[in-house]
Amino acid sequence: MSEQHTGTSDSPAAIAALRRYNVIAALAHAVQAGAVLLLANGFSLPVTATYMTGPEYQVLDDAAHLDGRNELTSAGAVYGLYPAPRGIVKRAGEWNAARLLVNGNHVEHWLNGQRIAQYELGSPEWAQKVAASKFNDWKGYGKFARGRIALQDHGDQVSYRNIRIRVLP
């Protein structure tokens, strides 16, 4: 857990188009964190936090954190919108391999080699899930086809390594 990075990426590749995002993360006990996708560039909307503009790949210690009890907020879930199956996340202190694939409006969440969630930004299903969630009141949430990436935490120890962003053909 020696390589720790947080914040947003300002690289041209991250701002121009996210296509594939690979990260390996290790969690301390009871950690909650996440990777937030397709953030509004420059926060031109009235937002106070990164998670208010883009969907979040939940990074969580399912075994020890209360959010791990709910599939909508457990490790790998599209936080609050699409569930993640049980039993794929490794224990606290072990490295988990996460992959986010964005191809146009199609997004996939992968955890330890298994696809655990997929969705279409802007689809009727997406709109319905957002409308029925806390995100409905956040103007612009999930409406950006391009933007930045943020690795967030809630004051817990989380480490990331081997972060790669690749634009796919």
SULQUI-V624092 format. One record per residue. RES is the residue in one small letter. BURIAL is + if it has 16 or more other ideal C-beta (glycine too) atoms within 10 Angstrom, else -. D_CENTER is the distance of its C-alpha to the mean C-alpha in Angstrom with 1 decimal. Layout:
res=RES burial=BURIAL d_center=D_CENTER
res=RES burial=BURIAL d_center=D_CENTER
This chain:
res=m burial=- d_center=19.9
res=s burial=- d_center=21.7
res=e burial=- d_center=19.1
res=q burial=- d_center=16.9
res=h burial=- d_center=15.0
res=t burial=- d_center=13.2
res=g burial=- d_center=13.3
res=t burial=+ d_center=12.6
res=s burial=+ d_center=14.0
res=d burial=- d_center=17.2
res=s burial=- d_center=18.2
res=p burial=- d_center=19.7
res=a burial=- d_center=17.6
res=a burial=+ d_center=14.3
res=i burial=+ d_center=16.0
res=a burial=- d_center=18.0
res=a burial=+ d_center=15.7
res=l burial=+ d_center=12.6
res=r burial=+ d_center=13.7
res=r burial=+ d_center=12.4
res=y burial=+ d_center=10.1
res=n burial=- d_center=11.2
res=v burial=+ d_center=10.8
res=i burial=+ d_center=12.8
res=a burial=+ d_center=12.1
res=a burial=+ d_center=14.9
res=l burial=+ d_center=15.0
res=a burial=- d_center=18.1
res=h burial=- d_center=19.5
res=a burial=+ d_center=17.7
res=v burial=+ d_center=14.6
res=q burial=+ d_center=11.7
res=a burial=+ d_center=8.8
res=g burial=+ d_center=5.1
res=a burial=+ d_center=3.4
res=v burial=+ d_center=4.3
res=l burial=+ d_center=6.0
res=l burial=+ d_center=9.7
res=l burial=+ d_center=10.9
res=a burial=+ d_center=14.6
res=n burial=- d_center=16.8
res=g burial=- d_center=18.9
res=f burial=+ d_center=17.8
res=s burial=- d_center=20.9
res=l burial=- d_center=20.0
res=p burial=- d_center=21.0
res=v burial=+ d_center=17.8
res=t burial=- d_center=17.7
res=a burial=- d_center=14.1
res=t burial=+ d_center=11.1
res=y burial=+ d_center=9.1
res=m burial=+ d_center=12.2
res=t burial=+ d_center=11.8
res=g burial=+ d_center=8.5
res=p burial=+ d_center=6.2
res=e burial=+ d_center=3.2
res=y burial=+ d_center=2.2
res=q burial=+ d_center=5.3
res=v burial=+ d_center=7.4
res=l burial=+ d_center=10.9
res=d burial=+ d_center=14.6
res=d burial=+ d_center=15.4
res=a burial=- d_center=19.1
res=a burial=- d_center=19.6
res=h burial=+ d_center=17.2
res=l burial=- d_center=18.2
res=d burial=+ d_center=14.8
res=g burial=+ d_center=15.3
res=r burial=- d_center=18.2
res=n burial=- d_center=16.4
res=e burial=+ d_center=14.6
res=l burial=+ d_center=12.6
res=t burial=+ d_center=11.1
res=s burial=+ d_center=11.6
res=a burial=+ d_center=9.8
res=g burial=+ d_center=7.6
res=a burial=+ d_center=8.0
res=v burial=+ d_center=6.7
res=y burial=+ d_center=7.6
res=g burial=+ d_center=11.2
res=l burial=+ d_center=11.7
res=y burial=+ d_center=11.6
res=p burial=+ d_center=12.6
res=a burial=+ d_center=12.2
res=p burial=- d_center=15.6
res=r burial=- d_center=17.3
res=g burial=- d_center=18.6
res=i burial=+ d_center=16.1
res=v burial=+ d_center=14.5
res=k burial=+ d_center=17.1
res=r burial=- d_center=18.8
res=a burial=+ d_center=18.3
res=g burial=- d_center=19.6
res=e burial=- d_center=18.9
res=w burial=- d_center=16.5
res=n burial=+ d_center=13.8
res=a burial=- d_center=12.9
res=a burial=+ d_center=9.5
res=r burial=+ d_center=9.5
res=l burial=+ d_center=7.8
res=l burial=+ d_center=10.9
res=v burial=+ d_center=11.6
res=n burial=- d_center=15.4
res=g burial=- d_center=16.6
res=n burial=- d_center=15.1
res=h burial=- d_center=14.2
res=v burial=+ d_center=10.6
res=e burial=- d_center=10.3
res=h burial=+ d_center=8.2
res=w burial=+ d_center=10.5
res=l burial=+ d_center=11.4
res=n burial=+ d_center=14.8
res=g burial=- d_center=16.2
res=q burial=- d_center=15.6
res=r burial=- d_center=13.8
res=i burial=+ d_center=12.5
res=a burial=+ d_center=11.2
res=q burial=- d_center=12.1
res=y burial=+ d_center=12.8
res=e burial=- d_center=14.7
res=l burial=+ d_center=13.8
res=g burial=- d_center=17.1
res=s burial=- d_center=18.7
res=p burial=- d_center=20.9
res=e burial=- d_center=18.7
res=w burial=+ d_center=15.6
res=a burial=- d_center=18.1
res=q burial=- d_center=19.5
res=k burial=+ d_center=16.4
res=v burial=+ d_center=15.5
res=a burial=- d_center=19.2
res=a burial=- d_center=19.4
res=s burial=- d_center=16.6
res=k burial=- d_center=16.5
res=f burial=+ d_center=14.6
res=n burial=- d_center=17.9
res=d burial=- d_center=19.5
res=w burial=+ d_center=17.1
res=k burial=- d_center=18.8
res=g burial=- d_center=16.8
res=y burial=+ d_center=13.5
res=g burial=+ d_center=11.9
res=k burial=+ d_center=15.1
res=f burial=+ d_center=14.5
res=a burial=- d_center=15.0
res=r burial=- d_center=14.7
res=g burial=+ d_center=13.3
res=r burial=+ d_center=11.8
res=i burial=+ d_center=8.7
res=a burial=+ d_center=8.4
res=l burial=+ d_center=8.0
res=q burial=+ d_center=9.0
res=d burial=- d_center=11.3
res=h burial=- d_center=13.9
res=g burial=- d_center=16.9
res=d burial=+ d_center=16.4
res=q burial=- d_center=16.9
res=v burial=+ d_center=14.0
res=s burial=+ d_center=14.8
res=y burial=+ d_center=13.2
res=r burial=- d_center=15.5
res=n burial=- d_center=16.1
res=i burial=+ d_center=13.3
res=r burial=- d_center=14.4
res=i burial=+ d_center=13.8
res=r burial=- d_center=16.3
res=v burial=- d_center=17.6
res=l burial=- d_center=18.9
res=p burial=- d_center=22.4
